[in-house]
Amino acid sequence: MATAAELAELPERPEAPRQTTEFRISRPQIVGPDVPESPFPILLAGPVQQGFGRGGKELGCPTANLPDESITPISSVAKTGVYYGYAQVLPPKDGKTELCQDDIRVHPMVMSLGWNPFYKNKVLTAEIHILHEFKSDFYGYNMNAVVLGYIRPELDYTSREALIDDIEIDKRVALNSLNRPEYEKYRTNSHFDLTCTI
Ligand SMILES: Cc1cc2nc3c(=O)[nH]c(=O)nc-3n(C[C@H](O)[C@H](O)[C@H](O)COP(=O)(O)O)c2cc1C
């Protein structure tokens, strides 16, 4: 439990708008221009940290969190919200891993940058959900990400099911939006290690 003095030092968590049915039904299936525009691409990299573990268990959407110092390239230029792009998990240097070759490829991702108003978090986090089925965890492994576009603002929810439904839409919107030549080419960007093997 944080003391009053500690709480006073925390940056203020802004109020997030409440999600509504009107918002859900009006959501576009594809977002952003046909060519990524400034401030994108935004390059992120860092060791994967453990969040509260609710993403996988409660939402069916495990997320890989980046440490505070790794999120400055995006938190300094972009607002909170849900983003899309590509991400790659790198195997540890000692070669000991349960990951397989397919796991370390570059995969599409969705990222939540924010305060998780539904869970009332007190710190800003960047949580990446990679659209790939991993058979094991990869906490502590390095992850590289290229953020290419913005999907929607961060919202507050009255139910977990509504948040899950919106995350499912986010995944589809990300895949549709990445399925354009000027986005697809970032899969082979030099920010990723395309030669690594297990
Ligand atoms: C694509 C995506 C969209 C999200 N959108 C929201 C949102 O609008 N509001 C919110 O409170 N949390 C949102 N979240 C964050 C989840 O609440 C968060 O991933 C969950 O709390 C798990 O965090 P944990 O791993 O730290 O436990 C989103 C997460 C993802 C991956």
PDBQT file of the ligand as one rigid body, heavy atoms in Angstrom, charges set to zero:
ROOT
HETATM    1  C1  LIG A 201      -4.729  -4.628 -27.469  1.00  0.00    +0.000 C 
HETATM    2  C2  LIG A 201      -4.974  -4.235 -26.036  1.00  0.00    +0.000 A 
HETATM    3  C3  LIG A 201      -5.907  -3.236 -25.753  1.00  0.00    +0.000 A 
HETATM    4  C4  LIG A 201      -6.154  -2.849 -24.442  1.00  0.00    +0.000 A 
HETATM    5  N1  LIG A 201      -7.069  -1.859 -24.182  1.00  0.00    +0.000 NA
HETATM    6  C5  LIG A 201      -7.335  -1.489 -22.905  1.00  0.00    +0.000 A 
HETATM    7  C6  LIG A 201      -8.293  -0.454 -22.606  1.00  0.00    +0.000 A 
HETATM    8  O1  LIG A 201      -8.874   0.184 -23.500  1.00  0.00    +0.000 OA
HETATM    9  N2  LIG A 201      -8.547  -0.179 -21.299  1.00  0.00    +0.000 N 
HETATM   10  C7  LIG A 201      -7.910  -0.841 -20.279  1.00  0.00    +0.000 A 
HETATM   11  O2  LIG A 201      -8.194  -0.568 -19.124  1.00  0.00    +0.000 OA
HETATM   12  N3  LIG A 201      -6.974  -1.784 -20.529  1.00  0.00    +0.000 NA
HETATM   13  C8  LIG A 201      -6.684  -2.121 -21.821  1.00  0.00    +0.000 A 
HETATM   14  N4  LIG A 201      -5.745  -3.087 -22.079  1.00  0.00    +0.000 N 
HETATM   15  C9  LIG A 201      -4.857  -3.506 -21.003  1.00  0.00    +0.000 C 
HETATM   16  C10 LIG A 201      -5.315  -4.678 -20.267  1.00  0.00    +0.000 C 
HETATM   17  O3  LIG A 201      -6.147  -4.209 -19.244  1.00  0.00    +0.000 OA
HETATM   18  C11 LIG A 201      -4.034  -5.292 -19.722  1.00  0.00    +0.000 C 
HETATM   19  O4  LIG A 201      -3.333  -5.894 -20.776  1.00  0.00    +0.000 OA
HETATM   20  C12 LIG A 201      -4.321  -6.222 -18.630  1.00  0.00    +0.000 C 
HETATM   21  O5  LIG A 201      -4.591  -5.431 -17.504  1.00  0.00    +0.000 OA
HETATM   22  C13 LIG A 201      -3.179  -7.181 -18.327  1.00  0.00    +0.000 C 
HETATM   23  O6  LIG A 201      -2.170  -6.537 -17.667  1.00  0.00    +0.000 OA
HETATM   24  P1  LIG A 201      -1.128  -7.386 -16.823  1.00  0.00    +0.000 P 
HETATM   25  O7  LIG A 201      -0.450  -8.340 -17.761  1.00  0.00    +0.000 OA
HETATM   26  O8  LIG A 201      -0.193  -6.329 -16.264  1.00  0.00    +0.000 OA
HETATM   27  O9  LIG A 201      -1.874  -8.088 -15.765  1.00  0.00    +0.000 OA
HETATM   28  C14 LIG A 201      -5.465  -3.486 -23.379  1.00  0.00    +0.000 A 
HETATM   29  C15 LIG A 201      -4.514  -4.487 -23.675  1.00  0.00    +0.000 A 
HETATM   30  C16 LIG A 201      -4.263  -4.867 -24.980  1.00  0.00    +0.000 A 
HETATM   31  C17 LIG A 201      -3.266  -5.928 -25.269  1.00  0.00    +0.000 C 
ENDROOT
TORSDOF 0
